[in-house]
Amino acid sequence: MIPYGKQHIDQDDINAITDVLNSDFLTQGPQVPLFEQALCNYTQAQHAVAVNSATSALHIACSALELNKGDYLWTSPITFSASANCGIYCGAKIDFVDIDPVTYNICPIALANKLKQAKKEKALPKIVVVVHLSGQSCDMEAIHTLSEQYGFHIIEDAAHAIGGKYQQKPIGCCNYSDITIFSFHPVKIITTAEGGAALTNKADLAEKLTLLRSHCITRDSKQMHREPDGPWYYEQIGLGYNYRMTEIQAALGISQLRHIDKWVEQRHTLAEAYNRQLKDLALQLPKQTEGNYSSFHLYIIRLKLEVLKKNKKTIFNELQQAGIGVNLHYIPVYKHPFYQELGFDYAYCKEAEKYYVEAMSLPLFPSLTVEQQSYIVTTLKEIIK
Ligand SMILES: *Cc1c(COP(=O)(O)O)cnc(C)c1O
């Protein structure tokens, strides 16, 4: 089976890990701060806090922005459910803003309309989590303008998007957001096995994120409530978690980060080859909008079902039977039984519903060969002809 995504590990990565195993620190040593510095250098963000997953990063991002019981968090329905679950962890109420039919990202017009309505009902969101689906940035300028008008915080869920650019700036620079999060799960652009990070330009948020990652325990006397009793003294000043990244993961992250630009270029080359070879089929191909350089985490196609003879289930099955690991990103989050129990209509967002019926992701990763790609294209043509 050709998977839809896959990590690339070389001897340098393996050496970086064995060096850590032979060192004094497996956790809480020098590699994590070095990885954080490397992430800052790469994204131009002021602060980076590495954690054990993007899900953890989303959770502490919401906590650092003081999302509380009864507050609202809004996000896109076309995302991995972690983008919404983070709000539930904090006791917040979740709502979904429909997607744009071309980019599949949160639609700024739908957001503006929903905000206008929410203002009347005094139910404005405290946080909007925007998701850069497949690695293409949302319309951050428009969303940022709305955030100033309506007073909400912005978290960028850039789990797909490290290596991408928006308005010539690296995604992660936080020019239009409070916090950006990355995932380093093996299917993503670079990996630390499990892992994630939260980036911000705000020193107070960086301090909170760092505390929340590690039990809200501090040995810094400036953060303490009382004078230290002695040199052993530390204080727990809030309720935090153990969301720390290990030294092994951070060393792998540093090693992986060195390849990122090359890998994203390879993803572009492969995506352009798909675009050329699929352009005459009854498909909607991914469209890069003005000012965007996608990381191309995913190559998402939409089937023009009105002109095709088969439905998506049949096409999907036939591709899988041919050894092609197609996938769907994503089932609209509100359809999951957990969210249904919160009362969402099963077909809550119109554009997300259409997307769900038509979309699938074709395999895309830097080491996908030309032969594998032609096999995918030929097979797809055969199946939908
Ligand atoms: C992968 C992913 C996450 C969660 O990442 P983990 O590191 O696995 O916790 C969150 N949001 C989106 C959009 C993702 O694709």
The ligand as a Gaussian input file, in Angstrom:
#p B3LYP/6-31G(d) Opt

LIG

0 1
 C       -2.338000      16.246000      13.479000
 C       -3.218000      17.361000      13.835000
 C       -3.413000      17.796000      15.155000
 C       -2.915000      17.021000      16.345000
 O       -1.569000      16.753000      16.302000
 P       -0.908000      15.753000      17.358000
 O        0.530000      16.162000      17.337000
 O       -1.134000      14.377000      16.818000
 O       -1.544000      15.961000      18.676000
 C       -4.157000      18.930000      15.385000
 N       -4.718000      19.612000      14.382000
 C       -4.596000      19.213000      13.094000
 C       -5.223000      20.035000      12.017000
 C       -3.852000      18.069000      12.785000
 O       -3.755000      17.665000      11.525000

